[in-house]
Amino acid sequence: MTHHFLVVHPAAHGAWQPRRSWCYTRCPVDSSSISAGLIQIKTGPDKRAMKEIAIVGGGPAGALCGERLASHGFQVTIFDERLAWEKPCGGGLTHKAIKAYPFLLDSSQPKKIVRIAELISGSGHRARFEMSHPIVIYARKVLNGLLLDRAQAAGCHTVCSRVTSVNIDGPQVRLMAGGEERRSDFVVLAAGARNQLLPETVALGAKDLEVTLGYFVPTEEDILKVKFLKEFEGYLWSFPRSDHLSVGICAKMGQSPTHELRRHLDEFVSEEKIPMAGARFFSHMLPSPEAQTIRGRRIVGKNWAMAGDAAACVDPVTGEGLYYALRSGDLLAQALIEGLPQAYPERLRAAFSADLEFASHLARKLFRGNFLGGAITTRMVQLLNCSPAFRDLVRDVFSGSQDYRSLKSRLWDQFGITFLEFARSFFSPSATARATRSAPREPQP
Ligand SMILES: Cc1cc2nc3c(=O)[nH]c(=O)nc-3n(C[C@H](O)[C@H](O)[C@H](O)COP(=O)(O)OP(=O)(O)OC[C@H]3O[C@@H](n4cnc5c(N)ncnc54)[C@H](O)[C@@H]3O)c2cc1C
């Protein structure tokens, strides 16, 4: 059965108009690069059994999944109530995202390439360092637009409409969008952290979520900053973008009342002397999944699957979700192309969710734990200033090239060196000063 979806101009917001093409970013998409950086797939036997796929959510998970499926001949429709929009987000892409999807660096869309990071402890210690690989920071409207443009260039239809219900009980999936019923053979749920469109899935609860508050500030900066607070599961951040800053705070849900988070945020803004004229406030939810959720969450059924935030694919320590959204969308598409949707959770586990599960055990210890009589986060900032070996490790963690499971053995392997370097600098103030001064290197053009 063929369905003719009406596609709307993203700016029309609800006014249904037929449309052939629209460039969200107003930059040409190089369609020869559409498959570049995507996982190489083996074509399975019954990939044609399922032809029409509806995707709810045109964020990174949904858009990349759609692009991938459409470029393998599936008829794909992406439903998003806003399409390309400025979702509250840092917008930071680490090295693993750039390595897997080089078009994110090569695209002509505006982005900021940040090489220097500064960590600030709850007691005010600071350490600056150059990351081993730069972080690429996009405004989310630009990033979503880039991904949706690529999805369209690959053949996806995009529909600017809210999906209000999904019914998977019949021979075909039935969706309600914009007051009309739509049908497909399979539905991908990529609608973000707080969506429960299917009764047989469970929405993420408070224990698996973080609250975030922040500002988009129209000012320029080159350094990425992260500040820890004492006895606090979360952190403050300042992420420079091409023409503004995203400044915010994230905290485990239920840990602190909103007014307290806002106070920490405003103190940070004033300590860092961020000019607030024209700043826009935002607040949003971010998954911070517990190990049990990562391991036990059901993310696939006979004619549906979840990807990205909806599938709790977020690093519980850093809140990084963009890479995991892209990768889960990509892995899901690969499984569908091969006609093996049931293989998706296992592939996700092999690719990264076992590592995220390990990270969820670390998160609480990292933010609340003590080491040598002080908070771990404070010791971390101090060690960064006096141990080159430890600094190398943190540079890799921050740029996303160090996974959590091998972090433990790396820490143990270099514990002796780090401890010696720490002890040497402790007894020799001049060595500390030297190490601190040499920490940030000039960014390379
Ligand atoms: C404040 C904040 C800062 C963050 N900073 C970073 C960072 O710097 N780096 C990083 O890697 N990650 C960061 N993240 C995480 C990152 O934003 C998410 O992990 C990522 O956006 C997930 O992508 P997604 O495609 O799964 O979902 P989303 O990006 O949330 O996309 C879901 C889409 O679904 C649409 N939608 C929802 N419901 C419906 C419906 N019923 N019908 C139709 N459409 C619907 C929405 O409009 C949206 O476009 C941050 C998150 C927050 C909240």
PDBQT file of the ligand as one rigid body, heavy atoms in Angstrom, charges set to zero:
ROOT
HETATM    1  C1  LIG A 501      20.418  21.278  28.397  1.00  0.00    +0.000 C 
HETATM    2  C2  LIG A 501      20.991  20.128  27.651  1.00  0.00    +0.000 A 
HETATM    3  C3  LIG A 501      22.315  20.164  27.216  1.00  0.00    +0.000 A 
HETATM    4  C4  LIG A 501      22.825  19.104  26.473  1.00  0.00    +0.000 A 
HETATM    5  N1  LIG A 501      24.106  19.203  25.977  1.00  0.00    +0.000 NA
HETATM    6  C5  LIG A 501      24.607  18.214  25.212  1.00  0.00    +0.000 A 
HETATM    7  C6  LIG A 501      25.892  18.343  24.605  1.00  0.00    +0.000 A 
HETATM    8  O1  LIG A 501      26.556  19.369  24.691  1.00  0.00    +0.000 OA
HETATM    9  N2  LIG A 501      26.362  17.300  23.887  1.00  0.00    +0.000 N 
HETATM   10  C7  LIG A 501      25.648  16.147  23.715  1.00  0.00    +0.000 A 
HETATM   11  O2  LIG A 501      26.145  15.217  23.072  1.00  0.00    +0.000 OA
HETATM   12  N3  LIG A 501      24.397  16.030  24.234  1.00  0.00    +0.000 NA
HETATM   13  C8  LIG A 501      23.866  17.028  24.961  1.00  0.00    +0.000 A 
HETATM   14  N4  LIG A 501      22.588  16.924  25.452  1.00  0.00    +0.000 N 
HETATM   15  C9  LIG A 501      21.804  15.727  25.118  1.00  0.00    +0.000 C 
HETATM   16  C10 LIG A 501      21.203  15.845  23.718  1.00  0.00    +0.000 C 
HETATM   17  O3  LIG A 501      20.505  17.068  23.598  1.00  0.00    +0.000 OA
HETATM   18  C11 LIG A 501      20.229  14.685  23.459  1.00  0.00    +0.000 C 
HETATM   19  O4  LIG A 501      20.803  13.484  23.921  1.00  0.00    +0.000 OA
HETATM   20  C12 LIG A 501      19.902  14.562  21.976  1.00  0.00    +0.000 C 
HETATM   21  O5  LIG A 501      19.242  15.701  21.489  1.00  0.00    +0.000 OA
HETATM   22  C13 LIG A 501      18.994  13.344  21.745  1.00  0.00    +0.000 C 
HETATM   23  O6  LIG A 501      18.587  13.295  20.410  1.00  0.00    +0.000 OA
HETATM   24  P1  LIG A 501      17.198  12.596  20.020  1.00  0.00    +0.000 P 
HETATM   25  O7  LIG A 501      17.117  12.654  18.544  1.00  0.00    +0.000 OA
HETATM   26  O8  LIG A 501      17.080  11.299  20.710  1.00  0.00    +0.000 OA
HETATM   27  O9  LIG A 501      16.071  13.513  20.683  1.00  0.00    +0.000 OA
HETATM   28  P2  LIG A 501      15.758  15.065  20.508  1.00  0.00    +0.000 P 
HETATM   29  O10 LIG A 501      16.933  15.801  20.023  1.00  0.00    +0.000 OA
HETATM   30  O11 LIG A 501      15.131  15.485  21.772  1.00  0.00    +0.000 OA
HETATM   31  O12 LIG A 501      14.697  15.075  19.333  1.00  0.00    +0.000 OA
HETATM   32  C14 LIG A 501      13.389  14.633  19.539  1.00  0.00    +0.000 C 
HETATM   33  C15 LIG A 501      12.503  15.316  18.506  1.00  0.00    +0.000 C 
HETATM   34  O13 LIG A 501      11.188  14.775  18.623  1.00  0.00    +0.000 OA
HETATM   35  C16 LIG A 501      10.219  15.794  18.422  1.00  0.00    +0.000 C 
HETATM   36  N5  LIG A 501       8.995  15.359  19.087  1.00  0.00    +0.000 N 
HETATM   37  C17 LIG A 501       8.822  15.090  20.395  1.00  0.00    +0.000 A 
HETATM   38  N6  LIG A 501       7.586  14.628  20.608  1.00  0.00    +0.000 NA
HETATM   39  C18 LIG A 501       6.966  14.598  19.402  1.00  0.00    +0.000 A 
HETATM   40  C19 LIG A 501       5.676  14.188  18.964  1.00  0.00    +0.000 A 
HETATM   41  N7  LIG A 501       4.776  13.704  19.802  1.00  0.00    +0.000 N 
HETATM   42  N8  LIG A 501       5.352  14.305  17.659  1.00  0.00    +0.000 NA
HETATM   43  C20 LIG A 501       6.271  14.790  16.762  1.00  0.00    +0.000 A 
HETATM   44  N9  LIG A 501       7.517  15.170  17.139  1.00  0.00    +0.000 NA
HETATM   45  C21 LIG A 501       7.868  15.052  18.425  1.00  0.00    +0.000 A 
HETATM   46  C22 LIG A 501      10.860  17.043  19.037  1.00  0.00    +0.000 C 
HETATM   47  O14 LIG A 501      10.358  18.210  18.426  1.00  0.00    +0.000 OA
HETATM   48  C23 LIG A 501      12.350  16.816  18.724  1.00  0.00    +0.000 C 
HETATM   49  O15 LIG A 501      12.750  17.492  17.551  1.00  0.00    +0.000 OA
HETATM   50  C24 LIG A 501      22.037  17.974  26.197  1.00  0.00    +0.000 A 
HETATM   51  C25 LIG A 501      20.717  17.921  26.638  1.00  0.00    +0.000 A 
HETATM   52  C26 LIG A 501      20.182  18.995  27.362  1.00  0.00    +0.000 A 
HETATM   53  C27 LIG A 501      18.750  18.939  27.814  1.00  0.00    +0.000 C 
ENDROOT
TORSDOF 0
